[in-house]
């Protein structure tokens, strides 16, 4: 029955035309409908439903296939709304907001990422400013600043008010209103740069610039820029605006190795930041953009043009008036001095070399160093060398010179290390070591006097041979028997060589060491002619021992070192100097060296009204020429030569060096009452030398004797008085060769130094000579000098 019922079930045919279809593409009759008791038939043409008969219960599981009619009509399209101008605006705003949202999300992600690569904010701290060393002269004036920054830190209240106003006006006009990052300023800078077609304004605030200078590298990367903003926000949160501006002004780079406004003010205007005027402040502010290109030392016109832009910006923001702007613009451009010019910088370099040893370590904080340098004397010394070099240097092939002047304690009052510090920072007065030539002879004569000789002792000026060495006078002219005083005054090489042979080179070296010569000295016979190299500073300081009466001199330039807070780290002590020479020896040596200036090779160095003593020196082939001398006030040494060792054109120690020495010493002693040198130029002797004394009772006065006495060594001995040492033996009179009696003595270089071999190596003393009491046989007895018969006396029968 069931099968019959199933087979008897008929599928009703569709009477639709088949032209109408629904959207899914199937006819209504093709739909399968299951588990339904009834079905509805949809007619697209009449839009009515037709009820289907309910199936029998036995047919509940039979699906019913429905084949709807197809429709040929196409579905109607929706009409698109027309978009007007406002619709475009709405769309733009919408998509702009969407874009900003996503950009903000991306930016926040970048900030979070790059921020995570930075150390924790709790560990951030402002790095210490590199220490500065402020070096002052004797009167407290600034000589130089040394250190990475080139200047000390100053507060806003200490500097000129124009400086912070100029910086804010040109670099960050909204500094006091933004929070470290200035979106408005950044947008304005972007627009300005796009309009002009090139970079005109920067978007970084002063706080961002400070953050970059303190913490970051100069690399231009996105990561560095993000970190810069984060650090700027931290700075604004931790410090006040004035504190941030102070840190910025003390660390920003102004070119020429000047960091901070104090260093820049000193560098470009040679004045403190507190003394800077409006025009100069504008020029400093203009340097921040391009320190090298806009430097007034390099391009004054560009620096001036930039300064005028800064002035206009200051006026626009109300810092100054239009009248102030016109006044500043009418001022002539500020001329910058040469980079680190001035001989005082040689002293500043000396200070920096000595400072770690004086304070016991490296410089870790700002220091103030007080020195012995007299800036007035320093300027006079520099001028003296410059005048002589400019006048005669080129003609005589002398390109360089140096000068050292010390007082009786060894304090350096003036030091010039070269012709021009800006061109060469090499210190020829301290670092360079040169042969002193005959300027070393005072140590030889001092050793001879300590062995018992006197200025009136006689030695024969004649060709000699010491081992394989045969020293000669330069022109091979000899004077015969002469006193030691005459020999040193005329710088006779043969006599100095004989004295070294007598006392021994080692003894000469011991004397030099006691007087402060520390350079390596060769113990050979040629030491008599100054063949061992020394520095001008130690040679000059050794001469100061003669000036002060026999006390050892330690050359020094630093008197005190203190921190910025006032803590004393070092203080020089020149009390209780060591005596190294017997006063009588000093008196005789001073009298002998006074003869060098009065009637010897140093005549050019005479100072009107002042008694002076010294010694000239000239080395082989005229490579070096020196003059070292002293008054009761100063001891000064001068060197002339060439850095490459080339010979000068017959420049001797009594030439250019003596001229420069005189010019400086005359200027240095201006306004000072003259006083005699130690010993007053007197000679302490055990008897009267025949060159000075009258005839004795057994010898008749003859014209020959008088001429011999007058012409001894070619020059009369000018000594106001003689002192007698009874323990010593009198000297014997000897006639002097008068071939050169009327010639002007010249300190010429030695003629034969090919063989420096020393046949004498024995030391006649086991230990150092006592600093005093050398050969002391009792207190000296002053005797009156007898009347000396002259040729006129003989002719007149007196």
Legacy VTK file of the C-alpha trace (Angstrom):
# vtk DataFile Version 3.0
C-alpha trace
ASCII
DATASET POLYDATA
POINTS 798 float
0.000 0.000 0.000
2.750 2.290 0.817
4.439 1.624 -2.513
1.255 2.287 -4.327
0.737 5.471 -2.526
4.257 6.579 -3.395
3.902 5.727 -7.030
0.509 7.269 -7.281
1.987 10.577 -6.081
2.297 12.845 -9.087
4.439 15.881 -9.610
2.328 18.702 -10.771
3.627 20.380 -13.893
4.466 24.063 -13.831
2.323 26.283 -15.934
4.645 29.149 -15.835
6.120 30.330 -19.049
9.614 29.693 -17.725
10.607 33.257 -18.464
10.437 34.404 -14.917
13.267 33.460 -12.511
14.177 34.411 -9.088
17.587 35.840 -8.286
19.210 32.589 -7.218
18.805 31.146 -10.721
16.689 28.150 -9.749
13.051 27.533 -10.726
10.591 27.323 -7.926
10.006 23.681 -8.672
13.682 22.857 -8.300
13.714 23.789 -4.604
13.766 20.862 -2.249
11.514 21.212 0.731
11.686 18.550 3.384
10.106 17.890 6.739
7.400 20.363 5.957
3.742 19.744 6.055
2.899 22.408 3.622
4.634 24.558 1.113
3.899 27.875 -0.358
4.359 28.636 -3.940
5.569 32.031 -4.957
4.559 33.646 -8.145
6.770 36.478 -9.218
4.252 37.733 -11.720
1.281 37.925 -9.438
3.294 38.212 -6.192
0.849 35.782 -4.493
1.330 32.583 -2.555
-0.319 29.297 -3.511
-1.072 26.736 -0.860
0.237 23.223 -1.500
-1.780 20.311 -0.189
-0.371 18.761 2.903
1.223 15.387 2.320
-0.022 12.262 3.980
1.544 11.151 7.140
3.208 8.356 5.329
4.823 10.828 3.014
6.436 13.038 5.657
9.941 12.051 4.695
9.435 12.568 0.982
11.055 15.768 -0.275
9.064 17.980 -2.500
10.792 19.600 -5.435
9.517 22.953 -6.399
10.390 24.498 -9.756
9.733 28.207 -9.705
9.249 30.118 -12.849
12.057 32.119 -14.355
11.764 35.807 -14.907
13.409 37.613 -17.799
13.446 40.976 -16.113
16.752 42.227 -14.808
16.848 43.405 -11.179
16.620 47.166 -10.838
19.905 48.964 -9.899
20.108 51.331 -6.959
20.530 54.948 -7.861
23.860 56.353 -6.527
23.573 59.610 -4.572
25.322 62.572 -6.136
28.511 63.798 -4.214
28.800 67.559 -3.993
31.551 69.809 -2.588
30.459 69.305 0.980
30.450 65.603 0.501
34.061 65.784 -0.607
34.934 67.824 2.452
33.174 65.335 4.706
35.056 62.464 3.115
38.349 64.254 3.409
37.786 65.000 7.070
36.723 61.464 7.706
39.669 59.836 6.037
41.988 62.443 7.543
40.798 61.522 10.997
41.256 57.872 10.201
44.739 58.539 8.916
45.629 60.616 11.982
44.337 57.888 14.215
46.491 55.268 12.593
49.449 57.636 12.447
49.040 58.321 16.146
48.938 54.618 16.854
52.062 54.104 14.760
53.853 57.026 16.394
52.951 55.778 19.832
54.366 52.420 18.854
57.608 54.009 17.644
57.921 56.059 20.811
57.288 53.008 22.938
59.805 50.975 20.953
62.599 53.519 20.925
61.843 54.507 24.486
62.239 50.905 25.570
65.749 50.955 24.118
66.748 53.801 26.460
67.901 53.345 30.063
65.361 53.745 32.802
64.429 57.364 33.442
65.321 56.907 37.102
68.962 56.568 36.091
69.071 59.733 33.941
71.286 62.534 35.197
72.976 65.608 33.766
76.586 64.753 32.863
79.226 66.889 34.493
80.479 69.780 32.417
84.094 69.147 31.327
86.415 70.902 33.788
87.924 74.256 32.918
91.246 75.617 34.140
91.280 79.378 34.583
94.849 80.692 34.493
95.475 84.129 36.002
98.483 86.412 35.885
100.363 88.028 38.734
97.778 90.795 39.118
94.775 88.473 38.757
94.058 89.226 35.107
93.031 86.285 32.968
95.814 84.766 30.896
93.870 81.914 29.329
91.275 79.220 29.860
92.284 75.651 29.228
90.158 72.547 28.994
87.620 71.016 26.638
85.186 73.897 26.914
87.674 76.749 26.744
85.892 78.804 29.397
84.329 78.672 32.816
80.606 78.355 33.508
78.644 81.528 34.291
75.114 82.032 35.579
72.394 84.034 33.842
72.802 86.818 36.386
76.547 87.052 35.707
76.392 87.317 31.926
75.172 90.200 29.802
71.333 90.147 29.628
71.550 90.594 25.865
72.985 87.091 25.423
70.002 84.988 26.629
67.572 87.369 24.922
69.389 87.043 21.604
69.549 83.234 21.874
65.837 82.914 22.670
64.853 85.367 19.918
66.676 83.567 17.122
66.646 79.941 18.282
63.386 79.369 20.202
60.956 82.279 20.483
58.369 80.140 22.345
60.931 78.827 24.814
59.102 80.077 27.892
55.692 78.734 26.754
56.275 75.231 25.350
56.819 72.038 27.321
60.098 70.986 25.729
58.629 70.026 22.359
56.951 72.718 20.282
54.485 71.347 17.688
53.535 74.866 16.624
57.129 75.842 16.085
57.801 72.605 14.244
54.850 73.152 11.944
55.851 76.736 11.285
59.387 75.646 10.435
58.142 72.963 8.045
55.864 75.402 6.228
58.563 78.072 6.025
61.111 75.648 4.667
58.659 74.334 2.043
57.719 77.840 0.922
61.317 79.032 0.655
62.532 75.818 -0.914
65.412 75.365 1.514
66.057 74.970 5.224
65.478 78.337 6.873
64.176 77.419 10.303
64.763 74.470 12.583
62.100 72.681 14.528
64.155 71.768 17.586
63.620 73.742 20.761
66.457 74.897 22.999
65.552 72.067 25.362
65.847 69.536 22.542
69.200 70.988 21.505
70.405 70.743 25.096
69.214 67.132 25.310
71.099 66.316 22.126
74.280 67.998 23.383
74.103 66.311 26.770
73.076 62.766 25.958
72.972 61.923 22.251
75.233 61.541 19.260
74.971 63.951 16.320
73.588 61.203 14.038
70.413 62.248 12.227
68.184 59.230 12.666
64.545 58.727 13.612
65.532 56.904 16.764
67.762 59.782 17.904
64.993 62.303 17.208
62.460 60.349 19.239
64.897 59.981 22.111
65.672 63.693 21.882
62.008 64.554 22.403
61.695 62.173 25.345
64.800 63.627 26.994
63.541 67.166 26.378
60.294 66.333 28.157
62.301 64.911 31.064
64.463 68.046 31.280
61.393 70.301 31.320
59.887 68.186 34.076
63.035 68.189 36.231
64.446 71.724 35.762
63.182 75.265 35.497
63.362 77.265 32.287
66.200 79.427 33.604
68.178 76.379 34.671
67.749 74.840 31.236
68.784 78.071 29.530
71.847 78.380 31.788
72.959 74.848 30.991
72.441 75.496 27.301
74.432 78.740 27.238
77.344 77.153 29.097
77.577 74.127 26.791
76.577 75.174 23.297
79.380 75.236 20.707
80.329 78.628 19.257
83.215 77.512 17.035
86.999 77.829 17.412
87.021 75.307 20.262
84.820 77.576 22.386
82.018 75.891 24.343
79.781 78.239 26.267
79.295 81.992 26.185
82.260 82.795 28.434
84.698 80.913 26.216
83.181 82.442 23.076
83.317 85.964 24.490
86.962 85.526 25.389
87.718 83.891 22.090
86.081 86.416 19.764
86.040 89.676 21.741
88.745 89.157 24.385
86.320 90.075 27.163
84.117 88.354 29.698
80.532 87.407 28.888
79.335 89.951 31.446
80.857 92.777 29.374
79.390 91.808 25.990
77.331 94.550 24.332
74.180 94.196 22.217
75.915 93.852 18.857
78.361 91.277 20.182
75.564 89.298 21.839
73.717 89.198 18.522
76.843 87.947 16.793
77.290 85.184 19.377
73.673 84.100 19.000
74.088 84.006 15.248
77.018 81.607 15.531
74.918 78.775 16.947
73.400 77.940 13.555
76.749 77.478 11.771
79.730 78.123 14.083
82.426 77.606 11.462
80.810 79.273 8.467
79.581 82.315 10.400
82.683 82.797 12.547
83.811 86.456 12.637
87.383 85.182 12.519
86.683 83.445 9.216
84.053 85.600 7.529
83.300 88.901 9.317
80.773 89.958 6.671
78.685 86.785 7.047
78.840 87.054 10.831
77.650 90.663 10.684
74.770 89.828 8.339
73.618 87.048 10.645
73.895 89.347 13.663
71.556 91.834 11.994
68.946 89.090 11.556
69.243 88.346 15.259
68.764 92.016 16.119
65.630 92.173 13.990
64.264 89.066 15.720
64.960 90.622 19.116
63.108 93.758 18.070
60.133 91.775 16.727
59.749 90.033 20.061
60.096 93.200 22.108
63.473 92.558 23.717
64.929 95.750 22.251
63.610 98.890 20.614
64.085 100.094 17.075
66.561 102.676 18.335
68.606 99.939 19.993
68.644 98.016 16.734
69.831 101.009 14.737
72.547 101.774 17.258
73.836 98.212 17.235
73.693 97.963 13.438
75.626 101.198 13.038
78.557 99.870 15.036
81.509 98.559 12.995
81.870 94.771 12.786
83.734 93.243 15.684
87.183 92.166 14.603
88.321 88.909 16.070
91.909 88.445 17.117
93.948 85.557 15.797
93.174 82.163 17.233
94.823 81.905 20.649
97.277 84.650 19.810
99.590 86.100 22.426
102.818 84.841 23.960
101.045 84.285 27.282
99.611 81.120 25.791
103.068 79.551 25.973
102.831 79.988 29.737
99.292 78.569 29.751
100.589 75.456 28.021
103.347 75.183 30.635
100.746 75.344 33.382
98.683 72.552 31.859
101.771 70.366 31.518
102.725 70.873 35.166
99.247 70.844 36.712
98.666 67.070 37.121
101.953 66.733 38.992
101.230 69.726 41.210
97.758 68.569 42.281
98.597 64.857 42.313
96.311 63.668 39.542
94.136 64.571 36.597
91.958 67.664 36.494
88.428 66.606 37.465
86.800 69.916 38.345
87.050 73.601 37.544
90.337 75.020 38.824
91.845 78.471 39.248
95.606 78.729 38.792
97.511 81.808 39.969
100.812 82.344 38.189
103.902 84.527 38.465
103.509 85.992 34.975
103.515 89.785 34.749
101.341 90.556 31.725
102.916 93.983 31.341
106.387 92.451 31.083
105.041 89.701 28.848
103.801 92.213 26.323
107.117 94.087 26.427
109.062 90.875 25.910
106.946 89.878 22.931
107.343 93.326 21.422
111.135 93.340 21.884
111.553 90.074 19.987
109.099 91.114 17.307
110.811 94.462 16.750
114.268 92.955 16.271
113.024 90.113 14.065
110.999 92.410 11.836
113.838 94.889 11.491
116.802 92.572 10.947
115.580 88.978 11.065
115.034 88.454 7.361
118.271 90.201 6.397
120.305 88.026 8.771
118.307 84.820 8.180
116.961 84.654 11.736
113.364 83.468 11.803
112.732 82.597 15.443
113.468 83.887 18.916
112.552 83.208 22.521
112.896 84.988 25.852
112.729 84.115 29.539
112.841 86.573 32.438
112.839 85.520 36.092
113.240 87.282 39.409
115.603 86.414 42.261
113.355 83.569 43.465
113.011 81.943 40.054
109.476 83.196 39.470
108.895 83.531 35.740
107.868 87.112 35.048
107.903 86.908 31.258
108.249 84.049 28.808
107.980 84.080 25.030
108.316 80.683 23.411
108.432 81.825 19.813
107.760 84.520 17.281
104.017 83.869 16.932
101.992 81.445 19.030
99.193 81.354 16.469
101.602 79.984 13.872
103.577 77.654 16.128
102.787 76.480 19.654
106.224 74.905 20.123
107.851 76.437 23.191
111.447 77.256 22.268
112.161 78.679 25.711
111.233 75.538 27.621
110.992 72.502 25.371
113.767 73.212 22.875
117.291 72.361 23.911
120.145 74.080 22.143
123.847 74.485 22.617
124.471 77.578 24.766
127.921 78.231 23.330
129.999 80.661 25.360
126.956 81.431 27.551
127.968 78.264 29.418
131.387 79.675 30.338
130.289 81.257 33.661
130.016 77.717 35.079
133.570 77.024 33.936
134.891 80.202 35.517
132.898 79.560 38.699
134.534 76.148 39.029
137.919 77.777 38.485
137.287 80.403 41.179
136.188 77.688 43.595
139.537 75.979 42.917
141.336 79.093 44.164
141.790 81.252 41.087
140.736 84.893 41.012
139.477 87.241 38.299
143.027 88.569 38.103
144.659 85.205 37.621
146.632 85.113 34.393
146.277 82.602 31.596
147.921 82.637 28.200
145.571 83.145 25.257
147.353 81.059 22.654
146.723 77.937 20.557
146.482 74.899 22.807
145.944 71.203 22.316
144.126 69.051 24.831
144.475 65.445 23.831
143.228 65.268 20.262
141.256 68.485 20.592
142.796 71.822 19.620
140.367 74.649 20.483
140.897 77.924 18.712
139.506 81.406 18.761
137.243 81.896 15.774
139.500 84.302 13.866
142.633 82.545 15.120
143.788 85.757 16.798
145.311 85.533 20.251
146.035 88.078 22.971
148.779 86.319 24.925
148.717 86.538 28.741
145.355 87.851 29.987
143.444 87.886 33.242
140.429 85.669 33.683
138.276 88.803 33.815
139.582 89.844 30.418
139.218 86.325 29.021
135.544 86.046 29.918
134.802 89.604 28.810
136.267 88.869 25.376
134.994 85.263 25.345
138.392 83.719 24.640
137.896 80.038 23.881
141.465 78.929 24.560
141.436 80.214 28.143
138.080 78.512 28.893
139.465 75.243 27.503
142.560 75.558 29.690
140.399 76.090 32.774
138.324 72.984 32.050
141.536 71.035 31.671
142.661 72.320 35.071
139.492 71.782 37.090
138.130 68.830 35.132
134.843 68.592 33.177
133.164 66.743 36.037
133.727 69.658 38.343
132.181 72.031 35.815
129.158 69.741 35.576
128.832 69.696 39.373
128.745 73.469 39.446
126.118 73.547 36.700
124.018 70.992 38.557
124.183 73.005 41.787
122.970 76.072 39.917
119.989 74.214 38.470
121.062 72.805 35.094
119.246 69.462 34.793
119.822 68.565 31.143
122.276 65.852 30.206
125.803 67.255 30.159
128.707 65.492 28.474
131.843 65.318 30.613
134.320 66.222 27.898
136.714 69.054 27.320
134.474 70.837 24.835
131.983 71.529 27.609
134.051 74.675 28.057
132.509 76.008 24.841
128.927 75.005 25.673
128.505 71.980 23.433
125.978 70.207 25.700
122.388 71.210 24.999
120.257 72.980 27.608
116.963 74.851 27.615
116.826 78.616 27.781
114.683 78.461 30.928
117.172 76.418 32.962
120.135 78.427 31.702
118.469 81.723 32.619
117.438 80.398 36.030
120.993 79.287 36.721
122.200 82.845 36.048
119.657 84.049 38.629
121.846 82.404 41.265
124.500 84.997 40.498
121.891 87.742 40.748
120.566 86.730 44.179
123.951 86.216 45.826
124.418 82.453 45.520
121.059 80.843 46.316
119.684 78.067 44.159
116.780 79.071 41.997
113.953 76.721 41.043
112.141 78.235 38.059
108.413 78.193 38.615
105.333 79.750 37.096
102.525 78.444 39.351
102.040 79.969 42.791
98.658 78.536 43.830
95.967 76.162 42.592
92.435 76.316 44.012
89.079 74.802 43.172
86.097 76.924 42.201
84.859 76.609 45.783
88.150 77.976 47.176
89.870 74.797 48.320
93.666 75.116 48.000
95.226 72.173 46.154
98.766 73.538 45.782
100.800 76.444 47.094
104.378 77.198 46.027
106.974 77.625 48.745
110.082 79.637 47.930
111.144 80.233 51.516
114.579 79.178 52.748
116.354 78.608 49.442
119.526 76.546 49.456
122.849 78.374 49.250
124.949 76.863 46.488
127.687 79.476 45.953
129.994 81.339 48.285
129.116 85.061 48.336
132.706 85.957 47.490
132.620 83.718 44.446
129.375 85.361 43.366
130.854 88.808 43.850
133.834 88.005 41.651
131.742 86.308 38.980
129.372 89.270 38.867
132.280 91.670 38.485
133.695 89.557 35.661
130.342 89.327 33.861
129.813 93.052 34.345
132.941 93.501 32.289
131.273 91.592 29.444
128.729 94.395 29.144
130.959 97.366 29.961
133.865 96.522 27.659
133.374 93.046 26.230
131.212 91.146 23.785
127.979 92.438 25.352
128.432 96.167 24.861
125.186 96.290 22.899
123.299 95.270 26.054
124.255 98.300 28.145
121.297 99.727 30.070
121.548 103.463 30.785
121.712 104.100 34.512
121.737 100.427 35.517
124.574 98.146 36.438
124.216 94.842 34.580
126.164 91.638 34.053
125.818 88.813 31.586
127.368 86.608 28.943
126.875 86.124 25.241
126.973 82.817 23.406
127.308 81.751 19.780
127.369 78.179 18.491
129.067 76.606 15.518
128.162 77.972 12.096
126.050 80.674 13.758
123.150 78.258 14.291
122.313 79.691 17.724
122.967 83.034 19.354
122.187 83.818 22.987
122.560 86.546 25.537
121.830 85.936 29.217
122.244 88.726 31.743
120.864 90.295 34.858
120.433 93.403 36.906
119.513 93.534 40.587
115.885 93.334 39.439
115.584 90.662 36.729
117.541 87.912 35.014
116.728 87.537 31.335
117.843 85.156 28.608
117.293 85.607 24.861
117.822 83.122 22.032
117.811 83.694 18.261
118.012 81.051 15.556
116.005 78.889 13.163
113.808 75.881 13.866
115.471 73.872 11.112
118.960 74.550 12.452
120.064 76.570 9.453
122.866 79.029 9.983
122.217 82.697 10.425
124.323 85.339 8.696
127.031 85.885 11.327
124.558 86.598 14.113
126.421 86.483 17.430
125.153 86.587 20.984
126.270 90.195 21.217
124.193 91.060 18.158
120.462 90.428 17.786
120.006 88.720 21.180
121.770 91.558 23.008
119.643 94.122 21.155
116.405 92.396 22.102
117.669 91.896 25.668
118.388 95.592 26.006
115.032 96.690 24.554
113.141 94.467 26.951
115.226 95.312 30.016
115.034 99.052 29.407
111.227 98.798 29.181
111.045 96.485 32.203
113.125 98.821 34.406
111.313 101.982 33.468
110.234 103.846 36.591
112.349 101.707 38.931
115.177 103.257 40.946
118.548 101.770 39.884
120.376 99.550 42.362
123.744 97.783 41.913
124.130 94.093 41.291
125.254 91.798 44.112
128.831 92.693 45.055
128.627 96.060 43.371
131.010 95.043 40.607
133.971 94.758 43.022
136.601 92.057 42.854
137.664 90.235 46.000
141.339 89.324 45.653
144.353 88.456 47.797
146.494 91.071 46.158
146.461 93.840 43.630
146.676 92.702 40.021
149.316 94.452 38.024
146.743 95.509 35.500
145.167 97.586 38.254
147.851 98.272 40.846
150.539 100.871 40.741
154.192 99.888 40.577
155.859 98.486 43.647
158.881 99.999 45.270
161.352 97.774 43.465
160.081 98.446 39.936
160.407 101.860 38.341
157.467 103.377 36.576
157.995 103.234 32.837
155.881 104.084 29.864
156.008 100.426 28.821
154.721 99.266 32.192
151.940 101.814 32.136
150.926 100.894 28.616
151.004 97.236 29.574
148.778 97.932 32.526
146.383 100.081 30.607
146.179 97.728 27.660
145.893 94.480 29.556
143.561 92.393 27.472
142.910 95.343 25.283
140.637 97.066 27.844
141.199 98.815 31.174
139.792 97.137 34.248
137.113 99.402 35.709
136.845 98.409 39.356
136.034 100.877 42.108
137.716 98.907 44.890
139.586 95.728 45.659
139.169 93.398 48.590
141.984 91.226 49.854
141.947 87.518 50.761
145.230 86.910 52.721
145.132 83.143 52.257
145.645 83.351 48.528
148.784 84.043 46.546
149.193 87.156 44.458
149.256 86.884 40.706
152.232 87.831 38.600
152.087 90.531 35.963
152.447 89.482 32.341
152.538 91.557 29.193
149.588 91.077 26.830
149.762 90.835 23.064
148.259 94.089 21.821
147.438 92.950 18.329
143.778 92.980 19.167
143.810 95.608 21.860
141.857 98.154 19.871
139.407 95.753 18.216
135.806 95.602 19.301
135.476 92.170 20.922
133.054 89.725 19.339
131.657 86.531 20.792
132.343 84.311 17.776
131.698 80.582 17.522
134.549 78.134 18.142
136.583 77.224 15.104
137.470 73.623 15.881
135.052 71.256 17.581
135.507 68.276 15.327
136.822 66.046 18.106
135.033 66.201 21.419
137.111 63.431 23.019
138.024 64.199 26.597
141.386 62.930 27.819
140.584 64.095 31.329
138.176 61.954 33.285
139.508 62.250 36.823
137.472 64.097 39.353
139.466 66.231 41.720
136.696 66.216 44.284
135.145 63.198 45.936
131.935 64.968 46.749
130.037 68.144 46.014
131.731 71.406 46.850
130.172 72.917 49.956
127.624 75.580 49.052
129.543 78.132 51.139
132.976 78.614 52.703
134.742 77.525 49.523
138.390 78.478 49.935
137.449 80.738 52.830
140.536 81.755 54.707
138.934 84.349 56.884
136.974 87.514 56.620
138.000 89.751 53.739
139.841 92.919 54.561
138.941 95.941 52.493
141.912 97.965 51.358
142.014 101.247 49.542
143.020 101.151 45.930
146.338 102.995 45.452
146.655 105.815 42.987
147.445 104.535 39.506
150.029 106.460 37.503
148.915 107.451 34.063
150.872 108.385 30.995
149.977 112.020 31.639
151.426 111.763 35.159
154.736 110.538 33.776
154.896 113.220 31.121
154.108 115.926 33.659
156.528 114.475 36.167
153.950 113.698 38.869
LINES 1 799
798 0 1 2 3 4 5 6 7 8 9 10 11 12 13 14 15 16 17 18 19 20 21 22 23 24 25 26 27 28 29 30 31 32 33 34 35 36 37 38 39 40 41 42 43 44 45 46 47 48 49 50 51 52 53 54 55 56 57 58 59 60 61 62 63 64 65 66 67 68 69 70 71 72 73 74 75 76 77 78 79 80 81 82 83 84 85 86 87 88 89 90 91 92 93 94 95 96 97 98 99 100 101 102 103 104 105 106 107 108 109 110 111 112 113 114 115 116 117 118 119 120 121 122 123 124 125 126 127 128 129 130 131 132 133 134 135 136 137 138 139 140 141 142 143 144 145 146 147 148 149 150 151 152 153 154 155 156 157 158 159 160 161 162 163 164 165 166 167 168 169 170 171 172 173 174 175 176 177 178 179 180 181 182 183 184 185 186 187 188 189 190 191 192 193 194 195 196 197 198 199 200 201 202 203 204 205 206 207 208 209 210 211 212 213 214 215 216 217 218 219 220 221 222 223 224 225 226 227 228 229 230 231 232 233 234 235 236 237 238 239 240 241 242 243 244 245 246 247 248 249 250 251 252 253 254 255 256 257 258 259 260 261 262 263 264 265 266 267 268 269 270 271 272 273 274 275 276 277 278 279 280 281 282 283 284 285 286 287 288 289 290 291 292 293 294 295 296 297 298 299 300 301 302 303 304 305 306 307 308 309 310 311 312 313 314 315 316 317 318 319 320 321 322 323 324 325 326 327 328 329 330 331 332 333 334 335 336 337 338 339 340 341 342 343 344 345 346 347 348 349 350 351 352 353 354 355 356 357 358 359 360 361 362 363 364 365 366 367 368 369 370 371 372 373 374 375 376 377 378 379 380 381 382 383 384 385 386 387 388 389 390 391 392 393 394 395 396 397 398 399 400 401 402 403 404 405 406 407 408 409 410 411 412 413 414 415 416 417 418 419 420 421 422 423 424 425 426 427 428 429 430 431 432 433 434 435 436 437 438 439 440 441 442 443 444 445 446 447 448 449 450 451 452 453 454 455 456 457 458 459 460 461 462 463 464 465 466 467 468 469 470 471 472 473 474 475 476 477 478 479 480 481 482 483 484 485 486 487 488 489 490 491 492 493 494 495 496 497 498 499 500 501 502 503 504 505 506 507 508 509 510 511 512 513 514 515 516 517 518 519 520 521 522 523 524 525 526 527 528 529 530 531 532 533 534 535 536 537 538 539 540 541 542 543 544 545 546 547 548 549 550 551 552 553 554 555 556 557 558 559 560 561 562 563 564 565 566 567 568 569 570 571 572 573 574 575 576 577 578 579 580 581 582 583 584 585 586 587 588 589 590 591 592 593 594 595 596 597 598 599 600 601 602 603 604 605 606 607 608 609 610 611 612 613 614 615 616 617 618 619 620 621 622 623 624 625 626 627 628 629 630 631 632 633 634 635 636 637 638 639 640 641 642 643 644 645 646 647 648 649 650 651 652 653 654 655 656 657 658 659 660 661 662 663 664 665 666 667 668 669 670 671 672 673 674 675 676 677 678 679 680 681 682 683 684 685 686 687 688 689 690 691 692 693 694 695 696 697 698 699 700 701 702 703 704 705 706 707 708 709 710 711 712 713 714 715 716 717 718 719 720 721 722 723 724 725 726 727 728 729 730 731 732 733 734 735 736 737 738 739 740 741 742 743 744 745 746 747 748 749 750 751 752 753 754 755 756 757 758 759 760 761 762 763 764 765 766 767 768 769 770 771 772 773 774 775 776 777 778 779 780 781 782 783 784 785 786 787 788 789 790 791 792 793 794 795 796 797
